[in-house]
Every structure is written in structure tokens, then in C-alpha cells.
Amino acid sequence: MSIFSDAIESLLSPIGDLLRDPSVTEVMINGPSEIFVERKGLVYKTENKFPSDDALLSAMRAIAQSVGRVIDNDNPRLDARLPDGSRIHVVLPPMAKNGTTVAIRKFSKEKLTLNDMIGFGSISKTAARFLDICIFLGKNLIVSGGTGSGKTTMLNVLGSRIPKTQRLIIIEDASELQVKAEHVVQFETRKADPTRGTTEVTIRDLVISSMRLRPDRIIVGEVRGEEALDLIQVMNTGHDGSMGTVHANNPVDACTRLETLCLMGDTKIPPDAVRKMVGSAMQIVVQCSRYHDGGRRTSHISEIIGLDVHGNYVARDIFRWVQTGKDPETGKYIGEMIPCGYVPTFFEDIMVNKLPFPKSQFIPPEWYIKMKKEAA
């Protein structure tokens, strides 16, 4: 273990038990004496405390130093990774009124598979098989969702289903994706550091570089800036099956968010043209949602079929999670992921490739048809 790892472990000792606890997925520090954790999607307060704000600040400075960053009055924010891969974000006073504020998103050592997600009730067997087919056929795919909804986990799982013969380039701000594939190249951005004379390398720079490195597919970990335009162009220029994640509440919002991000830079492309590009590049949106019972589920798998006559995005739900009740003892939602009766436009590709997914898999169950009739 490096000197930095030892220093960080000793300085973070007040929350050491939380970092070691496998049931804790996130640690939230609102100043030295108010620490919360997330377990199974729900947030709880703990008894843990740091001796003082100075002790907490010393720990954050050591973490910053270990990754070649600085956190001080001139640089009051830090986005970094701990030695075990966990992601940490820090905001210092006076911006943070509670004192030094920290969130540590823990790195899962277990590499989840589609079968694991079926087991957790996050996705149905039929929907998982359908996503597998979308990856195999090289459909462009965006994983959409809010913070902590499981987007990165879903992208990890889907990335691991890419055919072994293909070269995959992954581009991220901070390396989080752990895609199990045979031919993977990983890139990470770099912040500018005038003291060392280093310049900034953005996601956009890395997308442009990756285009010259013969990728079959490109994954952008999180699309949150003008690199959206480059990803859309990648998807429209023969790199079928490229993927990314975006913060949005539903599949149509995901398209609108990408469109907005495309227009953020100094692009000279007219908004109408950008909208058409997004509409033609996007094919499948996998919507991840975090429900009030703490459960993370795939709420929609939808196909984007371009724009309507008014220039609005058209999304068709292929599968959707429907709540049917609530367990009175545990408070957990009861429901299932069902087909919505919509056959995707690329069903012919499924047939031509002789993939075992008959049209009957898209027919909704009788109880859902009955429920819809009653609601109408």
C-alpha cells in the first residue's frame, strides 16, 4: 500500500467502519459531526463523527494530493477517486454552510451481470434478453436516469455484453466503468494544473482522439457537456452500438437533454439540425429509476423513432415496469416489467440474424390489458 493510501486510511478512520461495510453504498458527510449513509437505496444517520472540521479538511487535502489535485480556498471543489476506486466529491466552506461537505460513492468490488440484475428484480428476463440482442445488433444506446439510479451499473453490465471481437474505447471524467470485455481501451480526463504546467484534457478531446484509434464502439461514461455533439456524430458515422449515460427523468427528456448539451458549446450547427441528428442517432433508451422504497429498477426500455411533424421526439415504450402493489411489512413495491405491445422497427434484424426472440414476447400480459381497459 502506498504512503498516500496509508495516510488516507488513517485520516478517514472516523468513517473507516462505514467504508468497510459492504451494505453501505454511499457515505455523506455534512460537516464533521453529521454523517449519513445509504443502505439498500435508503438514507440513515450514523453516530460517526470527525474530531473537528480541520481533521476532516486534512483528510480531503491528503486525498486531493494523492490524485495530483489541490483543494483550498482558491479551489474549493474536488472530484476524485480513492485508492479502492470509490468516487469522492468535496465542497469546502464558505460555499458549504454546514462545514466541509463530502459524498463518497463506494466502488462495488462485485462485477454484476444481467442475471444478477434479474435476480434483484431490477429487470425482467425477457427485457434483459432484448437488451442483449440490442447490444449484439449494434444499436446505439443511452442509459438515462437520476443521480444514484444505477446508470453506471447498467452501463457496466451492457458494456460487458459487447461481442469479444470488437474494440471498445471508454471515455470518462473519473474511471468508474469496469467493463468485462476482451479488447477495452480506457481514457480519463485531466484537469489543468498551472503549478505543474499541465493543460486540461476534456472528454471532447478524448472523443476526437478515440475516433483516430479505430474503435468499433465508443462509450462515454457520463455525457454532461458539449461532448454530446461528438458522441451523436460518432453514433451517426458508422460506430454503431456506441453508448453513454445522461441525467434525465424519461426517454424523451434524455433526447432533449442531449440536444441541449450539443448546443452548449460554440457549435455553428442550427438547433433544428441538431435535433434531427439526435433523433436519428438515438435508438434505444434504457431508463433507470430509483423508487421511494429504495429500489433501483429499469423503469422503461424505449425506442426513439425520430421526430414527428411538429419536430418533437417520438419514443415508444417496448418494456415498462408497472407497480401492482406494496408489501405492507417491508414497504417494498410489488410489480413487474412487462412488454407494452410495441414491436421495435428493427424486428426484421432480429429475424434475419435468427435470434431467438419471437414477436409474441412483445405482447403485454392479460392482466395489464384488462387493467388498461378498466382505467379507460
C-alpha positions as CSV (number, residue, x, y, z in Angstrom):
1,M,0.0,0.0,0.0
2,S,1.3,3.5,-0.9
3,I,2.2,6.2,1.6
4,F,-0.9,8.1,0.4
5,S,-3.2,5.1,0.9
6,D,-1.9,4.7,4.5
7,A,-2.4,8.4,5.2
8,I,-5.9,8.4,3.7
9,E,-6.8,5.3,5.7
10,S,-5.6,6.9,8.9
11,L,-7.2,10.3,8.3
12,L,-10.5,8.6,7.3
13,S,-10.5,6.4,10.4
14,P,-13.6,8.1,11.9
15,I,-15.6,6.6,8.9
16,G,-13.4,3.5,8.4
17,D,-16.2,1.1,9.6
18,L,-18.6,2.7,7.1
19,L,-16.1,2.4,4.2
20,R,-15.5,-1.3,5.1
21,D,-19.2,-2.2,5.5
22,P,-20.3,-3.9,2.2
23,S,-24.0,-2.9,2.9
24,V,-23.1,0.8,2.7
25,T,-23.2,2.2,-0.9
26,E,-22.6,5.8,-0.1
27,V,-21.3,7.9,2.8
28,M,-22.5,11.6,3.1
29,I,-20.6,14.0,5.4
30,N,-22.3,17.3,6.1
31,G,-19.6,18.8,8.3
32,P,-17.6,16.9,10.9
33,S,-20.4,15.8,13.2
34,E,-23.3,14.9,10.8
35,I,-22.7,11.8,8.8
36,F,-25.3,9.8,6.8
37,V,-25.1,6.5,4.9
38,E,-27.1,4.9,2.1
39,R,-28.1,1.2,2.6
40,K,-30.3,-0.5,0.0
41,G,-31.3,2.8,-1.5
42,L,-32.4,4.4,1.8
43,V,-30.5,7.0,3.8
44,Y,-29.8,6.7,7.6
45,K,-27.9,8.9,10.1
46,T,-24.9,7.4,11.9
47,E,-23.1,8.1,15.2
48,N,-19.8,8.6,13.4
49,K,-18.1,12.0,13.8
50,F,-14.8,13.6,12.9
51,P,-13.0,15.4,15.8
52,S,-13.1,18.8,14.0
53,D,-13.6,20.4,10.6
54,D,-9.8,20.8,10.5
55,A,-9.4,17.0,10.8
56,L,-12.0,16.4,8.0
57,L,-10.3,19.1,5.8
58,S,-6.8,17.4,6.4
59,A,-8.3,14.1,5.1
60,M,-9.7,15.8,2.0
61,R,-6.3,17.6,1.3
62,A,-4.5,14.2,1.5
63,I,-6.9,12.7,-1.0
64,A,-6.5,15.7,-3.3
65,Q,-2.7,15.4,-3.1
66,S,-2.8,11.7,-3.8
67,V,-4.5,12.3,-7.2
68,G,-2.4,15.3,-8.1
69,R,-5.2,17.9,-7.3
70,V,-5.4,20.8,-4.9
71,I,-8.3,21.6,-2.6
72,D,-8.1,25.0,-0.9
73,N,-9.8,28.4,-0.8
74,D,-8.9,29.0,-4.5
75,N,-10.1,25.5,-5.5
76,P,-12.9,24.8,-3.1
77,R,-14.3,21.7,-5.0
78,L,-12.8,18.3,-5.6
79,D,-13.9,15.4,-7.7
80,A,-11.6,12.4,-7.3
81,R,-11.2,8.7,-6.6
82,L,-10.0,6.9,-3.5
83,P,-7.3,4.1,-3.9
84,D,-10.1,1.4,-3.9
85,G,-11.9,3.2,-6.9
86,S,-14.6,4.8,-4.8
87,R,-15.7,8.3,-6.1
88,I,-15.5,11.3,-3.8
89,H,-16.8,14.8,-4.2
90,V,-16.0,17.6,-1.8
91,V,-17.2,21.2,-1.4
92,L,-15.4,23.5,1.2
93,P,-16.8,26.4,3.3
94,P,-17.9,29.1,2.9
95,M,-19.8,27.6,-0.1
96,A,-20.7,24.7,2.1
97,K,-22.6,26.2,5.0
98,N,-22.6,23.0,7.2
99,G,-18.8,22.8,7.1
100,T,-16.7,20.6,4.7
101,T,-19.3,18.6,2.7
102,V,-18.4,15.2,1.2
103,A,-20.1,12.4,-0.6
104,I,-18.2,9.1,-1.1
105,R,-19.9,6.8,-3.7
106,K,-18.4,3.4,-2.9
107,F,-16.9,1.2,-5.6
108,S,-18.6,-2.2,-5.9
109,K,-16.0,-4.9,-6.0
110,E,-18.6,-7.3,-7.4
111,K,-19.0,-7.2,-11.1
112,L,-22.7,-7.6,-11.7
113,T,-24.2,-9.4,-14.7
114,L,-27.6,-9.3,-16.4
115,N,-28.5,-12.4,-14.4
116,D,-27.7,-10.6,-11.1
117,M,-30.0,-7.7,-12.2
118,I,-32.8,-10.2,-13.0
119,G,-32.2,-11.7,-9.5
120,F,-32.5,-8.3,-7.8
121,G,-35.8,-7.6,-9.7
122,S,-34.2,-4.7,-11.5
123,I,-35.1,-6.0,-14.9
124,S,-37.2,-8.9,-16.3
125,K,-35.6,-12.0,-18.0
126,T,-37.3,-11.1,-21.3
127,A,-36.3,-7.4,-21.2
128,A,-32.7,-8.5,-20.4
129,R,-32.6,-10.8,-23.3
130,F,-34.0,-8.0,-25.5
131,L,-31.1,-5.6,-24.4
132,D,-28.6,-8.4,-25.1
133,I,-30.0,-8.5,-28.7
134,C,-29.8,-4.7,-29.0
135,I,-26.1,-4.9,-28.0
136,F,-25.4,-7.7,-30.4
137,L,-27.1,-5.9,-33.3
138,G,-25.1,-2.7,-32.5
139,K,-28.0,-0.4,-31.6
140,N,-26.9,3.0,-30.2
141,L,-28.0,3.1,-26.6
142,I,-28.3,5.7,-23.9
143,V,-28.7,4.9,-20.2
144,S,-30.8,7.6,-18.7
145,G,-31.6,8.3,-15.0
146,G,-31.2,10.5,-12.0
147,T,-28.3,10.5,-9.5
148,G,-27.9,7.2,-7.8
149,S,-30.4,5.4,-10.0
150,G,-27.9,2.8,-11.2
151,K,-26.9,4.2,-14.6
152,T,-23.2,3.3,-14.2
153,T,-24.0,-0.2,-13.1
154,M,-26.4,-0.7,-16.1
155,L,-23.7,0.6,-18.5
156,N,-21.1,-1.7,-16.9
157,V,-23.4,-4.7,-17.5
158,L,-24.4,-3.7,-21.0
159,G,-20.7,-2.9,-22.0
160,S,-19.7,-6.4,-20.9
161,R,-22.1,-7.9,-23.4
162,I,-20.3,-6.4,-26.4
163,P,-19.0,-9.2,-28.8
164,K,-15.4,-10.2,-28.0
165,T,-14.1,-9.4,-31.5
166,Q,-14.9,-5.7,-31.1
167,R,-12.6,-2.9,-29.9
168,L,-14.2,-0.7,-27.3
169,I,-13.0,2.7,-26.2
170,I,-14.3,4.0,-22.8
171,I,-14.0,7.8,-22.0
172,E,-14.8,9.1,-18.5
173,D,-14.1,12.1,-16.2
174,A,-13.1,9.7,-13.4
175,S,-12.7,6.0,-14.3
176,E,-15.7,4.2,-12.8
177,L,-16.7,1.7,-15.5
178,Q,-15.4,-1.8,-15.0
179,V,-16.5,-3.4,-18.3
180,K,-15.5,-7.0,-18.6
181,A,-14.6,-7.3,-22.3
182,E,-11.7,-8.6,-24.2
183,H,-10.5,-5.5,-26.1
184,V,-11.0,-2.4,-24.0
185,V,-9.1,0.9,-24.1
186,Q,-9.9,3.3,-21.2
187,F,-9.3,7.0,-21.2
188,E,-9.7,9.5,-18.3
189,T,-9.8,13.3,-18.5
190,R,-7.2,15.6,-16.8
191,K,-7.8,18.9,-15.1
192,A,-5.4,21.8,-15.8
193,D,-2.7,22.4,-13.2
194,P,-0.8,25.7,-13.8
195,T,1.6,24.9,-11.0
196,R,2.8,21.8,-12.9
197,G,2.4,23.3,-16.3
198,T,-0.2,20.7,-17.3
199,T,-3.1,21.5,-19.6
200,E,-6.7,20.3,-19.4
201,V,-7.7,17.3,-21.5
202,T,-11.5,17.1,-21.8
203,I,-13.9,14.4,-22.7
204,R,-14.4,16.2,-26.0
205,D,-10.6,16.0,-26.7
206,L,-10.6,12.3,-25.9
207,V,-13.6,11.6,-28.1
208,I,-11.8,13.3,-31.0
209,S,-8.6,11.2,-30.3
210,S,-10.5,8.0,-30.0
211,M,-12.0,8.5,-33.5
212,R,-8.5,8.1,-34.8
213,L,-7.8,4.9,-32.8
214,R,-10.0,2.6,-34.9
215,P,-12.8,2.0,-32.3
216,D,-15.7,-0.3,-33.2
217,R,-17.7,1.3,-30.4
218,I,-17.2,4.2,-28.0
219,I,-18.7,4.5,-24.5
220,V,-18.8,8.0,-22.9
221,G,-19.3,7.3,-19.1
222,E,-21.4,10.4,-18.5
223,V,-22.4,12.9,-21.1
224,R,-22.7,16.3,-19.4
225,G,-21.2,18.9,-21.7
226,E,-20.6,19.8,-25.3
227,E,-19.0,16.3,-26.0
228,A,-22.6,15.3,-26.5
229,L,-22.3,16.6,-30.1
230,D,-19.2,14.4,-30.7
231,L,-21.0,11.3,-29.3
232,I,-24.0,12.0,-31.5
233,Q,-21.7,12.4,-34.5
234,V,-19.9,9.1,-33.6
235,M,-23.3,7.3,-33.5
236,N,-24.2,8.8,-36.9
237,T,-21.0,7.9,-38.6
238,G,-20.7,4.2,-38.5
239,H,-19.7,3.4,-34.9
240,D,-23.0,1.5,-34.3
241,G,-23.6,0.3,-30.8
242,S,-22.0,3.3,-29.0
243,M,-23.3,4.1,-25.6
244,G,-23.3,6.7,-22.8
245,T,-25.3,7.8,-19.8
246,V,-27.2,11.1,-19.3
247,H,-29.2,12.7,-16.5
248,A,-32.9,12.7,-17.4
249,N,-36.2,11.5,-16.0
250,N,-37.6,9.7,-19.0
251,P,-36.6,8.7,-22.6
252,V,-37.9,11.9,-24.3
253,D,-36.2,14.0,-21.7
254,A,-33.0,12.1,-22.4
255,C,-33.2,13.2,-26.1
256,T,-33.9,16.8,-25.1
257,R,-31.0,16.8,-22.6
258,L,-28.6,15.6,-25.3
259,E,-29.9,18.2,-27.7
260,T,-29.3,20.9,-25.0
261,L,-25.8,19.7,-24.3
262,C,-25.0,19.6,-28.1
263,L,-25.9,23.3,-28.3
264,M,-23.9,24.3,-25.2
265,G,-20.6,24.8,-27.0
266,D,-19.7,27.2,-29.8
267,T,-21.4,24.9,-32.3
268,K,-22.4,26.6,-35.6
269,I,-25.0,23.9,-36.4
270,P,-28.6,25.2,-36.3
271,P,-30.8,23.8,-33.5
272,D,-33.2,22.1,-35.9
273,A,-30.3,20.2,-37.5
274,V,-29.0,19.2,-34.0
275,R,-32.5,17.9,-33.2
276,K,-32.6,15.8,-36.3
277,M,-29.1,14.4,-35.6
278,V,-30.1,13.4,-32.1
279,G,-33.4,11.9,-33.3
280,S,-31.6,9.7,-35.9
281,A,-28.6,8.8,-33.7
282,M,-30.5,7.6,-30.6
283,Q,-32.1,4.2,-31.0
284,I,-32.7,2.7,-27.5
285,V,-33.0,4.5,-24.2
286,V,-32.8,2.4,-21.0
287,Q,-34.3,4.4,-18.2
288,C,-33.1,3.7,-14.7
289,S,-35.1,4.9,-11.8
290,R,-34.8,5.0,-8.0
291,Y,-38.1,4.4,-6.3
292,H,-39.3,5.7,-2.9
293,D,-38.9,2.2,-1.4
294,G,-35.1,2.4,-2.1
295,G,-35.3,0.0,-5.1
296,R,-33.4,0.7,-8.3
297,R,-35.2,-0.6,-11.3
298,T,-35.2,-0.3,-15.1
299,S,-38.5,1.6,-15.5
300,H,-38.5,1.9,-19.3
301,I,-36.8,0.4,-22.3
302,S,-37.9,2.6,-25.2
303,E,-37.1,3.0,-28.9
304,I,-36.6,6.5,-30.3
305,I,-38.0,6.7,-33.8
306,G,-37.0,10.2,-34.8
307,L,-39.2,13.3,-34.8
308,D,-42.9,13.9,-35.5
309,V,-44.3,16.5,-37.9
310,H,-44.0,19.2,-35.2
311,G,-40.3,18.4,-34.5
312,N,-40.9,16.6,-31.2
313,Y,-39.0,13.4,-30.3
314,V,-41.1,10.2,-30.6
315,A,-40.4,7.5,-28.0
316,R,-42.2,4.1,-28.0
317,D,-42.0,2.0,-24.8
318,I,-41.0,-1.6,-25.6
319,F,-40.9,-2.7,-21.9
320,R,-42.0,-0.9,-18.8
321,W,-42.0,-1.6,-15.0
322,V,-45.6,-1.5,-13.6
323,Q,-46.3,-1.3,-9.9
324,T,-49.1,-3.6,-8.8
325,G,-49.0,-3.2,-5.0
326,K,-46.9,-2.6,-1.9
327,D,-45.7,-5.1,0.7
328,P,-47.3,-4.0,4.0
329,E,-44.5,-5.5,6.1
330,T,-41.4,-4.3,4.2
331,G,-42.8,-1.3,2.4
332,K,-41.3,-2.7,-0.8
333,Y,-43.1,-2.0,-4.1
334,I,-44.6,-5.1,-5.8
335,G,-44.6,-5.0,-9.6
336,E,-43.1,-6.4,-12.8
337,M,-41.5,-5.4,-16.0
338,I,-43.9,-6.1,-18.9
339,P,-43.9,-5.7,-22.7
340,C,-46.0,-2.8,-23.9
341,G,-47.3,-4.3,-27.1
342,Y,-45.0,-2.3,-29.3
343,V,-42.8,-4.2,-31.8
344,P,-39.5,-2.3,-32.5
345,T,-38.8,-1.1,-36.0
346,F,-35.7,-3.3,-36.2
347,F,-37.6,-6.5,-35.6
348,E,-36.6,-7.7,-39.1
349,D,-32.9,-7.5,-38.0
350,I,-33.8,-9.9,-35.1
351,M,-35.4,-12.4,-37.6
352,V,-32.7,-12.1,-40.3
353,N,-30.0,-12.9,-37.6
354,K,-32.1,-15.8,-36.4
355,L,-32.1,-14.6,-32.9
356,P,-34.5,-16.5,-30.6
357,F,-36.9,-13.7,-29.8
358,P,-40.4,-14.2,-31.2
359,K,-42.9,-11.4,-31.8
360,S,-45.1,-12.9,-29.0
361,Q,-42.5,-11.6,-26.5
362,F,-43.8,-8.1,-27.1
363,I,-47.4,-8.9,-26.2
364,P,-48.5,-7.5,-22.8
365,P,-49.9,-9.9,-20.2
366,E,-53.7,-10.3,-19.9
367,W,-53.9,-8.6,-16.5
368,Y,-52.3,-5.5,-17.9
369,I,-54.6,-5.3,-20.9
370,K,-57.6,-5.7,-18.5
371,M,-56.2,-3.0,-16.2
372,K,-55.8,-0.6,-19.1
373,K,-59.4,-1.2,-20.3
374,E,-60.7,-0.6,-16.7
375,A,-58.7,2.6,-16.4
376,A,-60.0,3.9,-19.8
